[in-house]
Amino acid sequence: MRVLGIDPGLTRCGIGIVEGSPGSPLKMVGVGVVMTPADMALENRLLEIDKGLNEWIALWNPDVIAVERVFAQHNVRTVMGTGQAAGIALLIAAKAGIPVMMHTPSEVKAAVSGSGRANKAQVAQMVQKILNLDSIPKPVDATDALALAICNIWRGGSTDRINQAVEAEKSRLRKLRG
């Protein structure tokens, strides 16, 4: 499975591609950041994010896109910008027919480090270890995108198996009913 993790943001939108499956070693395929200047008009910033994400999707052809779920913060401008960038990612995925999974920051932290309260440095160190990288990708938005992709592979795989089992049981019951 190839997962494109997206850590949405207007100034820095982290992108990370990870390949693998639950129970086997994971591999980083690519990592980067789409950056937009704070003094650029909002619509142009969103357009730049759109262009950047579309380039990564065309280049790497992910099976799934994992996006960080926007959470409440005290800074409304930050939440709005993050939400707008996340919306671009969701729209691109829908247009491309790529399934989307959304994960909260605490879900990602728990999946990668074992604790939903891990700090950024702990998550970054675990991403480095899990992906067997020589160094931690910079900036932190890129590392967070890789953590999202890892989380999705590990959690998404079990969710898929549960959904498959439920569908198989429904199918079995339909056959029994005739």
C-alpha positions in Angstrom: 0.0 0.0 0.0 1.3 3.5 -0.9 -0.1 6.3 1.4 0.3 10.0 0.8 0.2 11.7 4.2 -0.7 15.4 4.3 -0.1 17.7 7.2 -2.3 20.7 6.0 -1.2 24.2 6.5 -1.2 27.4 4.5 2.5 28.4 5.0 3.8 24.9 5.1 1.8 21.9 3.9 3.8 18.7 4.7 3.7 15.8 2.3 5.1 12.3 2.9 4.8 9.1 0.9 5.2 5.8 2.7 4.9 2.2 1.3 4.2 -0.9 3.2 1.7 -3.0 5.1 1.0 -3.8 8.7 3.5 -6.3 10.1 6.2 -5.6 7.5 8.9 -2.9 7.3 7.7 0.5 6.0 9.6 2.5 3.4 9.7 6.3 2.9 9.2 6.9 -0.8 9.2 10.7 -0.7 8.9 13.7 1.6 8.5 17.4 1.1 6.6 20.6 1.8 4.5 22.9 -0.3 5.3 26.4 0.9 3.4 29.6 0.3 4.4 33.1 1.5 2.2 34.7 4.2 1.9 37.9 2.1 0.4 36.1 -0.9 -3.3 36.4 -1.5 -5.3 33.5 0.1 -6.7 32.3 -3.2 -3.2 32.1 -4.7 -1.9 30.3 -1.7 -4.6 27.7 -2.0 -3.9 27.4 -5.7 -0.2 26.7 -5.0 -1.1 24.0 -2.5 -3.5 22.5 -5.1 -0.7 22.5 -7.7 1.8 21.0 -5.3 -0.5 18.2 -4.1 -1.6 17.4 -7.7 2.1 17.1 -8.7 2.8 14.6 -5.9 -0.3 12.6 -6.7 0.6 12.4 -10.4 4.2 11.5 -9.6 3.5 8.8 -6.9 0.0 7.5 -7.6 -1.0 6.8 -3.9 -3.6 4.2 -3.0 -4.8 6.3 0.0 -4.5 9.9 1.2 -4.2 10.4 4.9 -5.0 13.9 6.1 -4.7 15.3 9.6 -8.1 16.1 11.0 -8.4 19.8 11.9 -8.7 20.3 15.6 -9.8 23.3 17.7 -7.1 25.8 18.6 -7.3 29.2 20.2 -5.9 30.9 17.1 -8.9 31.1 14.7 -6.7 32.2 11.8 -4.5 29.1 12.2 -7.5 26.8 12.3 -9.1 28.5 9.2 -5.9 28.2 7.2 -5.4 24.6 8.2 -9.0 23.8 7.4 -8.7 25.5 4.0 -5.6 23.5 3.1 -7.2 20.3 4.3 -10.2 21.1 2.1 -7.9 21.4 -0.9 -6.5 17.9 -0.1 -9.9 16.4 0.3 -11.2 17.9 -3.0 -8.1 16.7 -4.9 -8.6 13.2 -3.5 -12.3 13.1 -4.4 -11.5 14.3 -8.0 -8.8 11.6 -8.3 -11.0 8.9 -6.9 -8.5 8.2 -4.1 -9.9 7.1 -0.7 -9.2 9.5 2.2 -8.6 8.7 5.8 -8.5 11.4 8.4 -6.6 11.1 11.7 -6.4 13.3 14.7 -3.0 14.4 16.0 -3.4 12.2 19.1 -4.3 9.2 16.9 -1.1 9.8 14.9 1.0 10.2 18.0 -0.4 7.1 19.6 0.1 5.0 16.5 3.7 6.1 15.9 5.0 6.5 19.5 2.6 4.6 21.7 1.4 7.7 23.4 -1.2 10.2 22.3 0.6 12.8 24.3 4.0 12.4 22.7 5.7 15.7 21.8 6.9 16.6 18.3 10.5 15.5 19.0 9.4 12.1 20.2 7.2 11.6 17.1 10.0 12.7 14.8 12.5 10.3 16.4 10.0 7.4 16.0 9.3 8.3 12.4 13.1 8.2 11.8 13.4 4.8 13.5 10.2 3.3 11.9 11.4 4.3 8.4 15.1 3.6 9.1 16.1 7.1 8.0 19.6 8.5 8.5 18.1 11.8 9.8 14.8 13.3 10.7 13.2 15.1 7.8 12.9 18.9 8.1 10.8 20.9 8.6 8.5 19.2 11.2 5.5 19.5 8.8 7.3 16.9 6.5 7.9 14.6 9.5 4.2 15.0 10.6 3.1 14.0 7.1 5.2 10.8 7.2 3.7 10.1 10.7 0.2 10.4 9.2 1.1 7.9 6.4 2.5 5.5 9.0 -0.6 5.8 11.2 -2.8 5.1 8.2 -0.9 2.0 7.1 -1.0 0.6 10.7 -4.5 1.6 11.6 -6.0 1.6 8.1 -5.0 -2.0 7.6 -6.8 -3.2 10.7 -9.8 -1.1 9.8 -9.9 -2.6 6.3 -9.7 -6.2 7.7 -12.6 -5.4 10.1 -14.7 -4.0 7.3 -13.9 -7.0 5.1 -15.0 -9.4 7.9 -18.2 -7.5 8.4 -19.0 -7.6 4.7 -18.2 -11.3 4.5 -20.5 -12.0 7.5 -23.3 -9.9 5.9 -22.9 -11.8 2.6 -23.0 -15.1 4.5 -26.2 -14.2 6.3 -27.8 -13.0 3.0 -27.0 -16.4 1.4 -28.4 -18.3 4.4 -31.7 -16.3 4.2 -31.9 -17.3 0.5 
